[in-house]
Amino acid sequence: MSLRLRLGLVAAAAAGTASRLLGRGNGVAIAGRVLVAVAPSALRELAAGRRIVLVSGTNGKTSTTGLLASLLAPLGPVSTNGTGANLTGGIAAALAARPRAQTVALEVDEMHLPLMLDALQPQAVLLLNLSRDQLHRTQEVRVIANRWREALDRHPEVHAIIDYEDPFLAYVTQAHERTTRLGFGFRTHLDAACCPGCSHPLTWQPPRYHCAQCGLGGRSVHRTEQAAGAVERNAALAREAARWMGVADPPVDRTRDRVASLRLAGRDLHLRLVKNPASWTEALAHLPAGPVVLAVNARGVDGRDTSWLWDVDYTPLRGHDVVVTGERRLDAAYRIGVAGVPHRVAADLEQAVAALPSDQAITVLMSYTAYIAVAS
Ligand SMILES: [Zn+2]
C-alpha cells in the first residue's frame, strides 16, 4: 500500500466521522471523495489483486448487487457498496472498508461504468437492462449503450453477462467475444423500435427481435431461464454471475423484491415502488387480483415531468377496482381514463383505501417520494 493511499485512508476516515458527527448522512460518499482527492490512484490500488464484478443497468442495480454479494459469500468475505453509493466516492469507500476481501461486487452508475472499467479492471461486468428514465431521454439510452460498447472494446479481457432480450445490451456486446447471453423468452422493449446499432427498424416477433440489416438479435443464447418479471430476471443474471465467479450452485431466492407490506386503517396494503415507464409496465403486467391504488408524485427524484405517464400500457388495470391518488393524481387519472380504465380519485392514501371494499388486500403502486413517505 503506497504512503499516499495510507494518508488518503486516514483523511477519508476523518472526513467520514466528521460528516456523521455533523449529522450529514453516513459519511460514505464524502469519505470516498476525500480518498480519491488525496490519492488519485486509490481505486486502482484498492482493486489490485481482487476479483471484481461490476453491476450496472437502469433498473434493479442495488437489489441485484445485494443479491450477488450474498450469492458470492461461499467464496469468502465480499466487499460491496450495499447502500447504493454507486459513484466514484462510494465505490472507493466500499473497497477501502474491507481491503482484505478478495471478492468484490459493486453497483456502478450507468454513466460511470466506462470509468470504473478502466480504473478497477474487473473480471466481469453484469449488465441488467437499459431503458429511458423519462420520455425525453431516449437519446441518453443510445449514448450510454455506445459508451458501454466503446469501454468493452478497450477491455476485451472482461467477461460480460447480459440479458440478451434487451437489444441495447445485445448491441453493447455485439463484438465482445467474452459474453454470456441469457435468454428469458420473448418480450418487447419500449425504446427499441429501431436497431441501436444501425437504426434499421427492428422486427419484433417471437422468438426474438431481429435486425434484418446488421443481424442484431440473431445470436444463440447460452442459457434460457423462466422469469416472471424484472426482479426474477435480475436474480437469474446474478446467479449466472455467481456461477461464473466459481459458486457451484447459487440458490434461488424469491424473497427479494421492492415490495413492502403495511397495515393502514385495518387493511393489508402491498406497496410496490415504481419509478419509470419500464417498472410501471412491469408492475402492471404482474398485478395480483384485487383492488389497486396508484400513487403518483412528481417531486425531485420522481422527475417533475409526468409525460412518462403516456408511455405505459394501463390495460392490465381493466377489471380491477382502481383508485388514483398522489400529488399528480389528476395527470394520472386523465391518462388512465384515456386508456378506458374506470377509476376513482382520492385526496390521499387513507381516503383511497377507505374508498375500496374491505375484504381484499390492496396493491399500491407508488412513485419514489410517495413510497418513501409511507414505507420507510
Ligand atoms: Zn441493426
Residues whose N, C-alpha, C, O or C-beta is under 5 A from the ligand:
A	BS01	ZN	C195 G197 C198 S199 H200 C211 Q213 C214 G215 L216
